[in-house]
């Protein structure tokens, strides 16, 4: 069978699909792929016998069954220290004319974040379209949202006879809309989440263009649709691919995300992708894609608050996202050691009705879902919950009027409630506090997947951390954004979501620089990322008792190989500053490894001058890992370039 005949049969099989066949993703030798085909990977429906015949054709490389992919589900640009006056951000004109392709669940085009106020004409190089479909006509695109397409052949094949819900590029989950507006949403004043996080919403690159490619469906999410979306985005002319999706493949050569990202990178397109939400355990990161930016999720310096005022005048600020301005004024406050477990409806029925109860959850692992249900089924008006579980700080679900306080605030509350003849309290909701007063940030999110990556542990992954916890961005206004009680579901044009899905588009937006290559952008981001939080201490890991987060968890470095015994590296760096400059090296390490850098001083004579240095690492210890960093510090200046590294005898067990 010749190559052209093989492809003809392959696509005939796709058209003549039957129940005995399955969908496969097929990869062919790029050099032997006919020019008539725009890509060297394809989706086809075949029987095992037909697949066997295809394997004998010239140029066949691999084929594997179609699998599912999953989503890795205002203030953050300031928290990222993006300077609006000087530096790379204003120099790029906030991403002007850079085209970001969002591979996700589609888009809600009517959102104010996608208005084209202030946008110039669409770049002539753009080849995409605004594809009409169910509830979506081609006039909904504009100079901000310049393209929209949808891909559903894979999910249709997997669900024969089913009707596809919202068969168009329109987002019916909110995920894709949230991701797109985080990366490059336009300026929108007066935004909040039911009173929390009020202010002006804006994407990281508000002058960049957006193109939405819907590959996620309520009926399922197939790799074949995902692959088709990426191929089309590349053909349309995007500059950046933002992919907040994961699959479970551990072999790079069988991973459509990795393969498609490689093809995109070959064409000069930067690929940003989410690390996944499988944390906090070690080696839970699947995607070790060397040529993509893999993004971990971190917290921001924003505290959503409820303020408790006791009858004696003492005020205590706790955590709350109860989505309403409810009246909790001068109510009776109850503390009873037996009742404070708050772990059953029967127990709570013994508490006085119509007041506030103190629930002590400090000695148990709280499942807030069940706690909320027990409180909602009681006749108690509000609750003060004593707890240190960090997961509550990553969820917008807060259906009951309550405030979560930490054990350090317990003494004053319990003493007052126990000793006062008539203890009373009031609670104010819908408060937002910024800065270091209540929380050090960023910190690595508990759910964020940790390295080393199972698909390729020889590269330090994730690459970098970005805001990914309770990020406010545009949403599907008909989706459930919050709830009160068990039966009141609330919609919102803007919602708070958490996950590496939310971290990824921050990096996609930062990467929106029209003049730099993907490699230069990636290097600049990773080597200038700050390893310290806003208290100038090492970034902590919320999933590991707030210990320091090592590079295998939060990234923030260049692509550094994991080394065995003795390894030498050579790196070439480019001065992108104006004029001559000198940098000196500083090495920080743990354990007994010996790190040697030569030369220790780099002298650049002009802008874009290049210099090289070598790093030799000798591993001595018997421990599992050593961590460290190499930092080049500008003489008489403020710039630093940092590369963390990990040293180990073996990737992981």
N, C-alpha and C positions, 0 to 999 in steps of 0.2 A: 504494500500500500504506500503510495507517495504521500508527501507531506500535505499537499493541497487536498488530496482525497481524504486524508485523515481528518483535516479540519472540516471538510464538507460533511463527513459522516458524523463528526462530533456534534455539529450544530443541527443535523437532522435528528440525532438522538434527543437533543433538547426539545425539539418541536414535537416529537412523537413519544413523549414521556408516558409511562404507564406505571401502575401500582408496583410492578416488580423492580422498578429502577429507583436509584437514589441519586441525589445531587452531589457532584464532586467538583472540587476546585482543581484545575489542571494547570500545570506549569510546563511550558515548552522552552527550548533553547532560544534565547533572544535572537541570536545570529541566524537561526533557521526559520524564524517566524515570518510568514508571508507579509509583504508590505501592506497588503489589504487590511491587515489587522492592526489595531492601534495599541495593543498590549500583548504581552507574552504570557499572561495568565487568563484563564477562562473558567466559566461555570458551565457544566453540562450534566444532563440527566442520563445515566447509563446503568445497564445491568453489569454484573461482575464479569460476564463473558465479553461484553462490549468494552469494558475497561481493560481487560486483558489484551484485546486486539489493539487498542490504542497504545498500550505500553510498548508494542513492537514497532510503532511508527517512528520515522526519523525525527530527532529533536525532542522526543519525550523526556521530561526530567522527573516529574512526580505528579501524583494525584492523591487526594485525600478527601474524606467525606465532609460535606458542609456542616458546620457547627454553629452554635449560638454565640452571640456577643452580648455583653451586659453594660449598661451605663455605670460609671463610677461616680454614683451619686453622692458702694457709695463713698465708703471711707477707705477702701483698701488701696487705692492709688496713692493716697497720702502715706499710709502705713508702709508702702513699698519704698518710700523716700524718693518718689519720682518728683524731680524739681521742675516746677513750671516755668522757671526763669532761665536756667542755664542747664547745659548738659545734653545728653543724647536724646532725651524725650522731646524738648522743644526743638532741637535740631532736626528731628525727623518730622516736625510739624504734626506731632501726635498721631503718626502713622499715615499721613496724607497719601492717598492713592495706593497704599499697600492693600492687597486683596487677601482676606482671610477666609478660607473655606472651612465651614463648620460641618463635620460629619457626625450627625446626631439624629434627633427625633423631629427635625423640621424647625419651623419658625412661626411665631405669631406676628404677621407682618404689620398689623395695625398698632402694635405697641409704640408708645411715644419714643422709646429708645431707638426705633428704626426710622424715625423721621429724618429727612435729608436736609434739614435746615443747616446752612453753612457749608454744605458739601459742593464741590466743584463738579464739572462734567465727568462722566464715567470715562476712565482711561480707554483709549482706542484699541489697546491690545486685548481687551476683555472679549472672550468668545462665548461666554455663557448665555443662558436664556432664563426667562421666568416662566416655568412650565405650569400651565393651567391644570387644574384637577378639581376634585371635590372640595367645594367651599373655598376655592383659591383661584383667582383669575390673574392673568398675566399683568394687569395694570397695578397690582399690589406691590410690585418692585419699584425701586426709585434709585436715586443717586447714592443712598446709603446701603440699602439691601439690593444689590445689583443682580442677584441671581438666586434661583430656587429650583431644585429638582427633587424627584423622589424615585426610589428604587425598591421594588417589591416582588420581583420575579422569584427570588429565593423563598420568601415567606409564603407566596402563593403555592409554590411547589410543595412546601412542607405542610400546607393546610389546604389540600384540594377540596373545593366545594365551599369553603368558608368565604364570607364577605369581608373584605378588608375594611377596617374602620378608618375613616378619614383618609381616603385614597388620594392623597395629594401631598404637597410639601408643607401643609399646615400642621403645626405642632399640636397634638392633643394630649400631651403629658406635661408640658412646661419645661422639660429638661433642656431641650435644644435651644429654646428661647432664652433661658437663663444663661446658658453657656455663651451664646452669641452676643448677648448684651454685655456680659462681663468682659469679653474680649474687646469689643469695639462699639458698644452702644453710644448713642448721641447723648447730649446733655439734656437732663429732664429735672426740672425744679419741683420741689414739694413732694418728694417721694418718701414713703416710710412703709414699715410692716406693722400695720395696726398701731401706729404711734411710736414704734421702736425704730431706731436707726434713721431718724429724719434727716433730710438734706437733699442735695442735688445728686442724682444718679448719673454716672458716666462710666463708660467702658475704659479700659486701660489705654486703648488707642481710639479715641473718639472721632478721629478724622480718617480712619481706615475704612475700607469697603468690606461688606459682608456678602458671602454667598452660602446659602443653606442647602445641604444635601441630606434628605431624610432617608435613613436606613433602619430606623427603629420603629417597630409597629406593635400594637397591642396583641396581635396574633403571634408575635415572636420576632427575634432579631437574628438574622442569618448572616454568616460570614460572606456568602456570595453577594448579598445586597450591599454589604459594607464595602466589599472589594469593588463593586461596580461604581459606587459613589465616589471612592477615592480616585479611580481611573478617570472618571468624568471630570472631577475637580481639577486634576492635573491637566487634562485636555482643554478645559475652559480657561486656564491661565491664572490660577491662584498662586500667591506668593508664599502663603503659610497654610498648613493643614493643622487644624485643631481637632484632636480625636480624644474625646472623653469616654472611651469605651475600652473594654477588656474582653479577652477570651481566655481559655484555659490551656492554650498550647504552650508546651515547654521546649519545643524544637523550633529554632528560628526558621529552618528551611520548610517547615509546614505551617508557619504562622502568617496568615494573610496580612496582618497589621505590619509585621516586620518586612515582608516582601514588598508590599505596596509602598511602605515608607522608604525602602531602598530605592525603588524606581523614582519616587518623587524627589528624593535627595539628589539623585543623579541629574535631575533637571533643574537643580538650584532652588528647590522648595524646602523650607524649614518645616519639620514635622514635630509638633508638640503633642505629647500623649500622657494620659493620667497613669499614675503608678498602680492604682487599684486600692480597694478598701478591705484588705484581708488582714490588717494589723490586729494586735500589736506584736505578734510573734516574729521571731527571727526567720529570714528567708521565706517570707510570704509574697514577695514580689515575683511575678511571673515574667513580665516584660523586661528583658535585658537587651533591648535593641540598641546596638552601638551607635547607629546613625540617627537616632531620634532623641529629643529631649524628654526624659521621663520625669514627671513632676510629682513630688510628694505634697502632702497637705499639712498646713499649719494654722494655728490660731492667729487672731488679730487682737489689737489692744482695745477691744470694745466689749463692754460689759452691759448686758441687758438686765435691768434691775427692777426690783420692788423694794420699797423702803418701809420698814416696820417702825412705827412710833408707839412705844409703850406708854402706859398711863402715867408713868413717872417722868415722862419727857425724853427718855433715852431713845435715840434713833439708831437703827441697824440696817445696813444695806445688804441685801441678798440678791440671789439670781431669780429672775422670773421672765417668762415670755407669755404670760396670760394675755390673750389678744383682745382685751376690752378694758374700758374705764369703769370697772365695777365699783360698787359702793361697799367698802369694808371700813366702817367708821365706828370707833369707840365700842367695839364688841367685846363680850366676855372672853377672856383668855384662859384656856384649860391646859394644865400640865398634870398628867397622872402617869406614873411610871408604868403601870400595867397597860393603860390604854395607848401609850405613846408608840407601841409597836405599829399601830394603824394598819394591821395586815389582814383584817377581815371585816366584812360588813357587820357581823355580829358584835365584834369588839367595839366598833365605832358607834354602834347603836346605844352603848352605855354612856357616851359622852353627852354633855348638855347640848341641846339643839340650838341652832342659830348663832353659834359663837365661833371662835378660832381655836383650833387644837394644835398642840405642839407634837409633832411626830418625830421620834428619835430613831433615825435609820443609820446612825453612825457605826453600829456594830454589825451590820448585815450588808450583804450585797443586794442593793435595791434594784428591782425591776420596776421602773417607774410606770410602765403600762399597768401593771396590777395595782400599784399604789393609787394611781389615778382612778382606776375603776372602783376600788373600795371607797375612796373619798367621794366620788361622784354619786355613789349609791347611798350615801349617808345624808343626814340632815344638818351637817356642819357647814357653815358659810365659807370658811377659809382655813388654810393650814400653814403653819411654819414648819418646814421640814429640815431636820438636821442631817446633813449628808455630805460626803466628800467625793462621791462618784462623779468622775469627769464627763461621763457620757451625756449627762443632762445638759452640759454646756455645748453640745454639738447637735442638739435637736430642737426644732422649732415647735414640737408638739408639747403644749402646755394647756390642757383643756380645763383645768381646775384653778380657782383663785388661790394661789399659793406662792410662797417665797422659800427658796432653798438657801439655808445658811450653813456655814462650816462649824465644826465642833469648837473652834476658838471663840465663836460668838455665843456659845451655849450658856455659859455661866450667868451672864447678865440677864438673859431672857428667862431661864429656869428659876433663878433666884427671885426675880420679880413675880413670876407666875405662882411660885410656891409660897411666898411669904406675904404677899399683899392680901389685904382683906377682900378687895374687889378688883382683881387684876383685869385690865382691859388693854386693847391694842387697836391700832388702825394700820391699814396697808395702802400705799400708793403704788400703782402699776405704771407701765408704759414709760419707763425711764431708761436713758442711755448714757453711760459714763465712758469717757475715753481716757486713755493714758495709763500710767503705771500705778495709780492709786489702789486699784483692786486686783490687778492681774499683770504679771510679766508676760510679754509676748514679743515675738512669736514663740510658740511651743509646738512641737511635733504632735499632730493629731493622733489620738489613740487608734483610730481605724486605718490610718495610712499604712500601706504595705511596706514592709522593711526588706532591705537587701540582705545578702547578695541575691541577684536575680537568678531564678532557676533556669531560665532559657539560655543565659550566658553569664556565668559568675565571674568571668575573667575581666569584666569591666565594672567599675564602681557605679552602681545604680542604687537609688534614683540619682538623677543629676542635680536636682535643685528642689527647694521647697518654696511654695507660694501660698498665699491666703486661700484656705479651703473650708473654713468652719463658719457656718452661718453667714454666708455671703448674700447680700441683698442685690437682686437683679430682676430683670423683667420676667414675666411668667404668663402662663395661659390663664386668662381671666375667668375661665369656666372650670378650671381644675380646683381641687380642694387644697387650699393653702394653709388652713388652720381649722381647729374646731373648738367649740365650747360644749361641755357636757358630752353626751353620747350621740346627740342627734342634731346638733347645730353645726353645719359645715360652712366655713367662711371662704370666700373667694377674694383674690387680690391681684392687682396688676403687677405687683412686685412681691417677691417671696424670698425668704431666707432658706437656703439649702446648704448642705454640708457634703464634703467628699472630695476626693482627688479630681472628680469631674469639674469641681468649681475652681480648683487650683490650676488646672491645665490652661484654661483660657487666659488667666493672668499672664502666663508666660507667652502665650500666643500674641497677646496684645503688646507686651514689652518688646517682642521680637519684630514688631512692625516698623522696621527701618528700611527705607527704600534703597539705600546706597551700599549696604553691607551684605556680604555673602552669608549663607546659613552658618557656615563654620565660624566666621568672625563674630556673628551675633551670639551664637551659643557660647563661644569662648569668653566673650565680654561679660555675659550674664553670670556665668559660673565662677569666673575668677574674681569678680567684684562683689559677689554675694557676701553678706555679713553673717558670720557665725555666732554673733552675740544678739541677745534680746534687748529690749528697750531699757533694761536696768544695767546694761553693759556686762552681763554675765552670759556664760555659754547657754545656748538654746537648750531647753529641757524637753524630755520625752514624757508626755502625759500618760502614755501606756506602760511606762516602766518606772513608777514611783517618782516621777519628775527628776530622774537622773539625767546627766548630760546626754544629749542625743549625738551619737557618733555619725560619721559620714555614710555608713551603710543604711542609715535610717532617713536622714534628711538631705543627703547629697551635698549640694553647694560646692561642686568642684568640677574640674576638667575630667576628661576621660582618662583615668589612671588605671593601669592594669594591676590586678592583684598579683603579687610577686612571690616567688618561691626561692628561699635561701638567699641568693645574690642576684640582683637584677639591675641593669643599667638602662636609663632612658635618656633620650635626647629630645629636646623641645626647642622650637623656634617661635619667637614672639615678635610682634609688630607694634611699634609705637604709634598710637592713633591720636596722641596729644599734639598740640602745636609746638613745634620747635624742639631744640635739644633738651635732653633730660637724662638723669642718671638714677638707676634703681639699685638698691642693695638687698641681699637676700636675708630672710630670717626663717629658721627651721624650728618647728615645734613638733615634739613627738612624745609618745608614751612607750613604756617598756624598754627593752634593751636593744632595739634595732639601731643600727648606725646609718645615718643619712648624710651623704656628702653631695654638695652642690658645687659645680665648677663651670664658669667662674662665679665668684660671690658678688661681683658687681657687673652690671650691664650698662653700657654707655650708648645712648642713642643720639645721633648727631642732628637728626631732622625728623619731621613727621613722616610716617610710613617706613622709617628705617627699621631693619630687621636685625636681631641678634639671637644667638643660640646658646643654650646651656645644657649641661648633663646632670643627671641625678643618679647616684648609685646608692642602692638600699641593700644593707646586709642584715638578714634576719637572724636573731640569736635566741630569742626566748622560746619557751615551750607552751606559752599561753595561746589561746585560739586566735587572737587578733591584737595588733598594735595599730594605733591611729596617730595621725599627725597631719601637718600641713607645711607647705612651702609658700612663703609670702614675699613678694618683691615690693619694697617700700621706696617710694620716690624721695630722693634727697631734697630737702627744703620745699617739700610739697605735701599734698594731701591725698595723693592717689596710692592705692595698694592693689596688688593683684595676687589672689590667694588660690592655691590648689591643694585641697585635702587629699590624703592618700590612706589606703588601708593595706596592712601587711599581714599575710597569713600563710601558713604552710599548706592549707587546703581550703577550698571555698566553703563547704559546709558538709555535714553528714547527711 
